[in-house]
Amino acid sequence: MNTFVEKYDFSGITVIPFCTSGTSGIGTSGDTLAQLAGSGSWLQGKRFPGSVEEAEISAWIDEVSQ
């Protein structure tokens, strides 16, 4: 991910990072990626449990895209 965000131009793009994990949180990953990218509008991300249902992710996407 680090190499990708360093090389990609996110100008004019809103990025909302998310991840799934059984135990770890999202921590400062979003902030780190935003700094590496140097462009784009990076919003607060979210961690979902590894057992997340597709419907829950879809509902979150609908919520943050309003």
Biopython code that builds the backbone (N, CA, C, O; Angstrom):
import numpy as np
from Bio.PDB.StructureBuilder import StructureBuilder

atoms = [
    (1, "MET", "N", (0.820, -1.187, 0.000)),
    (1, "MET", "CA", (0.000, 0.000, 0.000)),
    (1, "MET", "C", (0.869, 1.259, 0.000)),
    (1, "MET", "O", (0.576, 2.219, -0.713)),
    (2, "ASN", "N", (1.917, 1.252, 0.786)),
    (2, "ASN", "CA", (2.754, 2.451, 0.872)),
    (2, "ASN", "C", (3.289, 2.850, -0.499)),
    (2, "ASN", "O", (3.199, 4.015, -0.884)),
    (3, "THR", "N", (3.840, 1.901, -1.231)),
    (3, "THR", "CA", (4.400, 2.193, -2.554)),
    (3, "THR", "C", (3.325, 2.703, -3.495)),
    (3, "THR", "O", (3.559, 3.639, -4.259)),
    (4, "PHE", "N", (2.150, 2.097, -3.446)),
    (4, "PHE", "CA", (1.047, 2.526, -4.318)),
    (4, "PHE", "C", (0.663, 3.975, -4.046)),
    (4, "PHE", "O", (0.579, 4.772, -4.980)),
    (5, "VAL", "N", (0.430, 4.329, -2.787)),
    (5, "VAL", "CA", (-0.016, 5.695, -2.501)),
    (5, "VAL", "C", (1.073, 6.726, -2.767)),
    (5, "VAL", "O", (0.772, 7.877, -3.083)),
    (6, "GLU", "N", (2.324, 6.328, -2.642)),
    (6, "GLU", "CA", (3.411, 7.255, -2.955)),
    (6, "GLU", "C", (3.460, 7.581, -4.445)),
    (6, "GLU", "O", (3.859, 8.682, -4.823)),
    (7, "LYS", "N", (3.064, 6.649, -5.284)),
    (7, "LYS", "CA", (3.192, 6.826, -6.727)),
    (7, "LYS", "C", (1.911, 7.320, -7.408)),
    (7, "LYS", "O", (1.972, 7.831, -8.526)),
    (8, "TYR", "N", (0.756, 7.177, -6.753)),
    (8, "TYR", "CA", (-0.524, 7.525, -7.363)),
    (8, "TYR", "C", (-0.886, 8.971, -7.046)),
    (8, "TYR", "O", (-0.654, 9.443, -5.933)),
    (9, "ASP", "N", (-1.449, 9.669, -8.017)),
    (9, "ASP", "CA", (-1.894, 11.050, -7.797)),
    (9, "ASP", "C", (-3.353, 11.033, -7.344)),
    (9, "ASP", "O", (-4.242, 10.702, -8.129)),
    (10, "PHE", "N", (-3.598, 11.379, -6.110)),
    (10, "PHE", "CA", (-4.945, 11.383, -5.544)),
    (10, "PHE", "C", (-5.605, 12.756, -5.624)),
    (10, "PHE", "O", (-6.639, 12.971, -4.991)),
    (11, "SER", "N", (-5.047, 13.671, -6.368)),
    (11, "SER", "CA", (-5.622, 15.011, -6.497)),
    (11, "SER", "C", (-7.072, 14.916, -6.948)),
    (11, "SER", "O", (-7.390, 14.237, -7.924)),
    (12, "GLY", "N", (-7.953, 15.612, -6.219)),
    (12, "GLY", "CA", (-9.374, 15.622, -6.556)),
    (12, "GLY", "C", (-10.120, 14.371, -6.142)),
    (12, "GLY", "O", (-11.287, 14.204, -6.497)),
    (13, "ILE", "N", (-9.472, 13.488, -5.399)),
    (13, "ILE", "CA", (-10.085, 12.221, -4.985)),
    (13, "ILE", "C", (-10.246, 12.203, -3.467)),
    (13, "ILE", "O", (-9.354, 12.629, -2.732)),
    (14, "THR", "N", (-11.390, 11.707, -3.010)),
    (14, "THR", "CA", (-11.615, 11.489, -1.587)),
    (14, "THR", "C", (-11.347, 10.021, -1.293)),
    (14, "THR", "O", (-11.875, 9.136, -1.966)),
    (15, "VAL", "N", (-10.529, 9.774, -0.292)),
    (15, "VAL", "CA", (-10.151, 8.412, 0.083)),
    (15, "VAL", "C", (-10.620, 8.157, 1.511)),
    (15, "VAL", "O", (-10.365, 8.958, 2.410)),
    (16, "ILE", "N", (-11.307, 7.032, 1.712)),
    (16, "ILE", "CA", (-11.732, 6.617, 3.050)),
    (16, "ILE", "C", (-11.200, 5.200, 3.261)),
    (16, "ILE", "O", (-11.810, 4.233, 2.805)),
    (17, "PRO", "N", (-10.075, 5.076, 3.945)),
    (17, "PRO", "CA", (-9.493, 3.753, 4.128)),
    (17, "PRO", "C", (-10.351, 2.875, 5.033)),
    (17, "PRO", "O", (-11.017, 3.364, 5.946)),
    (18, "PHE", "N", (-10.323, 1.570, 4.765)),
    (18, "PHE", "CA", (-10.980, 0.626, 5.658)),
    (18, "PHE", "C", (-10.220, -0.686, 5.613)),
    (18, "PHE", "O", (-9.453, -0.948, 4.686)),
    (19, "CYS", "N", (-10.448, -1.508, 6.632)),
    (19, "CYS", "CA", (-9.774, -2.795, 6.695)),
    (19, "CYS", "C", (-10.644, -3.777, 7.461)),
    (19, "CYS", "O", (-11.606, -3.393, 8.126)),
    (20, "THR", "N", (-10.295, -5.034, 7.357)),
    (20, "THR", "CA", (-10.890, -6.064, 8.200)),
    (20, "THR", "C", (-9.765, -6.672, 9.025)),
    (20, "THR", "O", (-8.626, -6.778, 8.570)),
    (21, "SER", "N", (-10.102, -7.064, 10.233)),
    (21, "SER", "CA", (-9.099, -7.640, 11.115)),
    (21, "SER", "C", (-9.795, -8.412, 12.225)),
    (21, "SER", "O", (-10.866, -8.030, 12.696)),
    (22, "GLY", "N", (-9.172, -9.489, 12.624)),
    (22, "GLY", "CA", (-9.707, -10.255, 13.741)),
    (22, "GLY", "C", (-9.414, -9.612, 15.079)),
    (22, "GLY", "O", (-10.176, -9.777, 16.032)),
    (23, "THR", "N", (-8.297, -8.870, 15.160)),
    (23, "THR", "CA", (-7.916, -8.301, 16.459)),
    (23, "THR", "C", (-7.374, -6.879, 16.375)),
    (23, "THR", "O", (-7.691, -6.060, 17.238)),
    (24, "SER", "N", (-6.583, -6.564, 15.383)),
    (24, "SER", "CA", (-5.924, -5.255, 15.317)),
    (24, "SER", "C", (-6.881, -4.162, 14.876)),
    (24, "SER", "O", (-7.816, -4.404, 14.112)),
    (25, "GLY", "N", (-6.634, -2.955, 15.369)),
    (25, "GLY", "CA", (-7.403, -1.797, 14.932)),
    (25, "GLY", "C", (-6.785, -1.182, 13.685)),
    (25, "GLY", "O", (-5.759, -1.653, 13.192)),
    (26, "ILE", "N", (-7.414, -0.128, 13.178)),
    (26, "ILE", "CA", (-6.884, 0.547, 11.996)),
    (26, "ILE", "C", (-5.731, 1.467, 12.385)),
    (26, "ILE", "O", (-4.912, 1.830, 11.541)),
    (27, "GLY", "N", (-5.667, 1.846, 13.667)),
    (27, "GLY", "CA", (-4.563, 2.658, 14.159)),
    (27, "GLY", "C", (-4.375, 3.941, 13.373)),
    (27, "GLY", "O", (-5.337, 4.650, 13.076)),
    (28, "THR", "N", (-3.135, 4.228, 13.043)),
    (28, "THR", "CA", (-2.804, 5.453, 12.310)),
    (28, "THR", "C", (-2.558, 5.175, 10.830)),
    (28, "THR", "O", (-1.973, 6.001, 10.131)),
    (29, "SER", "N", (-2.999, 4.024, 10.357)),
    (29, "SER", "CA", (-2.756, 3.639, 8.959)),
    (29, "SER", "C", (-3.257, 4.689, 7.974)),
    (29, "SER", "O", (-2.549, 5.033, 7.028)),
    (30, "GLY", "N", (-4.458, 5.200, 8.181)),
    (30, "GLY", "CA", (-5.012, 6.212, 7.281)),
    (30, "GLY", "C", (-4.166, 7.471, 7.253)),
    (30, "GLY", "O", (-3.901, 8.027, 6.187)),
    (31, "ASP", "N", (-3.744, 7.917, 8.420)),
    (31, "ASP", "CA", (-2.888, 9.110, 8.497)),
    (31, "ASP", "C", (-1.549, 8.884, 7.802)),
    (31, "ASP", "O", (-1.053, 9.755, 7.086)),
    (32, "THR", "N", (-0.979, 7.718, 8.019)),
    (32, "THR", "CA", (0.299, 7.389, 7.386)),
    (32, "THR", "C", (0.163, 7.369, 5.868)),
    (32, "THR", "O", (1.000, 7.930, 5.162)),
    (33, "LEU", "N", (-0.886, 6.727, 5.364)),
    (33, "LEU", "CA", (-1.095, 6.662, 3.915)),
    (33, "LEU", "C", (-1.327, 8.057, 3.338)),
    (33, "LEU", "O", (-0.815, 8.380, 2.265)),
    (34, "ALA", "N", (-2.095, 8.881, 4.044)),
    (34, "ALA", "CA", (-2.348, 10.250, 3.582)),
    (34, "ALA", "C", (-1.053, 11.043, 3.477)),
    (34, "ALA", "O", (-0.849, 11.779, 2.512)),
    (35, "GLN", "N", (-0.184, 10.895, 4.462)),
    (35, "GLN", "CA", (1.099, 11.597, 4.430)),
    (35, "GLN", "C", (1.960, 11.114, 3.269)),
    (35, "GLN", "O", (2.592, 11.917, 2.582)),
    (36, "LEU", "N", (1.983, 9.819, 3.057)),
    (36, "LEU", "CA", (2.772, 9.268, 1.958)),
    (36, "LEU", "C", (2.232, 9.713, 0.611)),
    (36, "LEU", "O", (2.997, 9.967, -0.319)),
    (37, "ALA", "N", (0.908, 9.807, 0.506)),
    (37, "ALA", "CA", (0.286, 10.195, -0.760)),
    (37, "ALA", "C", (0.580, 11.648, -1.091)),
    (37, "ALA", "O", (0.932, 11.976, -2.224)),
    (38, "GLY", "N", (0.435, 12.511, -0.104)),
    (38, "GLY", "CA", (0.689, 13.928, -0.329)),
    (38, "GLY", "C", (-0.376, 14.627, -1.156)),
    (38, "GLY", "O", (-0.237, 15.815, -1.446)),
    (39, "SER", "N", (-1.417, 13.938, -1.540)),
    (39, "SER", "CA", (-2.508, 14.555, -2.300)),
    (39, "SER", "C", (-3.801, 13.825, -1.980)),
    (39, "SER", "O", (-3.790, 12.725, -1.427)),
    (40, "GLY", "N", (-4.900, 14.445, -2.332)),
    (40, "GLY", "CA", (-6.213, 13.857, -2.081)),
    (40, "GLY", "C", (-6.790, 14.317, -0.764)),
    (40, "GLY", "O", (-6.114, 14.937, 0.057)),
    (41, "SER", "N", (-8.041, 14.001, -0.589)),
    (41, "SER", "CA", (-8.747, 14.310, 0.650)),
    (41, "SER", "C", (-8.950, 12.986, 1.388)),
    (41, "SER", "O", (-9.775, 12.169, 0.981)),
    (42, "TRP", "N", (-8.220, 12.780, 2.444)),
    (42, "TRP", "CA", (-8.245, 11.527, 3.194)),
    (42, "TRP", "C", (-9.121, 11.691, 4.423)),
    (42, "TRP", "O", (-8.830, 12.512, 5.293)),
    (43, "LEU", "N", (-10.187, 10.917, 4.498)),
    (43, "LEU", "CA", (-11.115, 10.973, 5.624)),
    (43, "LEU", "C", (-10.798, 9.864, 6.621)),
    (43, "LEU", "O", (-10.023, 8.952, 6.331)),
    (44, "GLN", "N", (-11.409, 9.959, 7.797)),
    (44, "GLN", "CA", (-11.230, 8.960, 8.843)),
    (44, "GLN", "C", (-11.703, 7.602, 8.349)),
    (44, "GLN", "O", (-12.803, 7.484, 7.809)),
    (45, "GLY", "N", (-10.893, 6.596, 8.527)),
    (45, "GLY", "CA", (-11.233, 5.252, 8.090)),
    (45, "GLY", "C", (-11.946, 4.443, 9.159)),
    (45, "GLY", "O", (-12.291, 4.954, 10.224)),
    (46, "LYS", "N", (-12.159, 3.170, 8.853)),
    (46, "LYS", "CA", (-12.875, 2.302, 9.781)),
    (46, "LYS", "C", (-12.325, 0.884, 9.692)),
    (46, "LYS", "O", (-11.965, 0.404, 8.617)),
    (47, "ARG", "N", (-12.270, 0.240, 10.826)),
    (47, "ARG", "CA", (-11.904, -1.169, 10.908)),
    (47, "ARG", "C", (-13.163, -1.987, 11.144)),
    (47, "ARG", "O", (-13.979, -1.667, 12.009)),
    (48, "PHE", "N", (-13.303, -3.034, 10.371)),
    (48, "PHE", "CA", (-14.412, -3.966, 10.535)),
    (48, "PHE", "C", (-13.850, -5.283, 11.077)),
    (48, "PHE", "O", (-12.705, -5.634, 10.795)),
    (49, "PRO", "N", (-14.651, -6.004, 11.848)),
    (49, "PRO", "CA", (-14.173, -7.317, 12.305)),
    (49, "PRO", "C", (-14.054, -8.268, 11.115)),
    (49, "PRO", "O", (-14.707, -8.078, 10.089)),
    (50, "GLY", "N", (-13.229, -9.274, 11.261)),
    (50, "GLY", "CA", (-13.034, -10.235, 10.182)),
    (50, "GLY", "C", (-14.318, -10.946, 9.776)),
    (50, "GLY", "O", (-14.423, -11.448, 8.657)),
    (51, "SER", "N", (-15.281, -10.991, 10.664)),
    (51, "SER", "CA", (-16.551, -11.670, 10.397)),
    (51, "SER", "C", (-17.626, -10.744, 9.820)),
    (51, "SER", "O", (-18.798, -11.116, 9.767)),
    (52, "VAL", "N", (-17.236, -9.547, 9.391)),
    (52, "VAL", "CA", (-18.206, -8.561, 8.910)),
    (52, "VAL", "C", (-19.012, -9.111, 7.728)),
    (52, "VAL", "O", (-18.491, -9.828, 6.873)),
    (53, "GLU", "N", (-20.270, -8.760, 7.712)),
    (53, "GLU", "CA", (-21.161, -9.135, 6.605)),
    (53, "GLU", "C", (-21.103, -8.052, 5.531)),
    (53, "GLU", "O", (-20.901, -6.876, 5.831)),
    (54, "GLU", "N", (-21.281, -8.458, 4.300)),
    (54, "GLU", "CA", (-21.266, -7.509, 3.181)),
    (54, "GLU", "C", (-22.282, -6.394, 3.382)),
    (54, "GLU", "O", (-22.019, -5.244, 3.030)),
    (55, "ALA", "N", (-23.433, -6.723, 3.944)),
    (55, "ALA", "CA", (-24.483, -5.723, 4.158)),
    (55, "ALA", "C", (-24.015, -4.606, 5.093)),
    (55, "ALA", "O", (-24.386, -3.448, 4.906)),
    (56, "GLU", "N", (-23.210, -4.943, 6.090)),
    (56, "GLU", "CA", (-22.711, -3.925, 7.019)),
    (56, "GLU", "C", (-21.736, -2.976, 6.323)),
    (56, "GLU", "O", (-21.772, -1.766, 6.549)),
    (57, "ILE", "N", (-20.876, -3.522, 5.486)),
    (57, "ILE", "CA", (-19.954, -2.675, 4.728)),
    (57, "ILE", "C", (-20.719, -1.797, 3.751)),
    (57, "ILE", "O", (-20.408, -0.615, 3.607)),
    (58, "SER", "N", (-21.709, -2.357, 3.084)),
    (58, "SER", "CA", (-22.536, -1.586, 2.145)),
    (58, "SER", "C", (-23.255, -0.437, 2.853)),
    (58, "SER", "O", (-23.332, 0.673, 2.327)),
    (59, "ALA", "N", (-23.779, -0.712, 4.044)),
    (59, "ALA", "CA", (-24.477, 0.321, 4.812)),
    (59, "ALA", "C", (-23.510, 1.438, 5.191)),
    (59, "ALA", "O", (-23.867, 2.614, 5.129)),
    (60, "TRP", "N", (-22.282, 1.077, 5.584)),
    (60, "TRP", "CA", (-21.272, 2.077, 5.932)),
    (60, "TRP", "C", (-20.899, 2.916, 4.708)),
    (60, "TRP", "O", (-20.762, 4.135, 4.812)),
    (61, "ILE", "N", (-20.738, 2.282, 3.570)),
    (61, "ILE", "CA", (-20.429, 3.013, 2.342)),
    (61, "ILE", "C", (-21.553, 3.995, 2.025)),
    (61, "ILE", "O", (-21.285, 5.142, 1.666)),
    (62, "ASP", "N", (-22.802, 3.563, 2.151)),
    (62, "ASP", "CA", (-23.933, 4.459, 1.916)),
    (62, "ASP", "C", (-23.893, 5.645, 2.881)),
    (62, "ASP", "O", (-24.166, 6.780, 2.489)),
    (63, "GLU", "N", (-23.554, 5.380, 4.133)),
    (63, "GLU", "CA", (-23.512, 6.429, 5.172)),
    (63, "GLU", "C", (-22.428, 7.467, 4.866)),
    (63, "GLU", "O", (-22.687, 8.668, 4.945)),
    (64, "VAL", "N", (-21.236, 7.023, 4.523)),
    (64, "VAL", "CA", (-20.139, 7.969, 4.325)),
    (64, "VAL", "C", (-20.198, 8.667, 2.972)),
    (64, "VAL", "O", (-19.519, 9.673, 2.764)),
    (65, "SER", "N", (-20.998, 8.147, 2.056)),
    (65, "SER", "CA", (-21.062, 8.770, 0.727)),
    (65, "SER", "C", (-22.156, 9.822, 0.624)),
    (65, "SER", "O", (-22.378, 10.380, -0.450)),
    (66, "GLN", "N", (-22.844, 10.100, 1.731)),
    (66, "GLN", "CA", (-23.912, 11.116, 1.706)),
    (66, "GLN", "C", (-23.354, 12.487, 1.926)),
    (66, "GLN", "O", (-24.103, 13.464, 1.938)),
]
sb = StructureBuilder()
sb.init_structure("model")
sb.init_model(0)
sb.init_chain("A")
sb.init_seg("    ")
for serial, (resi, resn, name, xyz) in enumerate(atoms, 1):
    if name == "N":
        sb.init_residue(resn, " ", resi, " ")
    sb.init_atom(name, np.array(xyz, "f"), 0.0, 1.0, " ", f" {name:<3s}", serial, name[0])
structure = sb.get_structure()
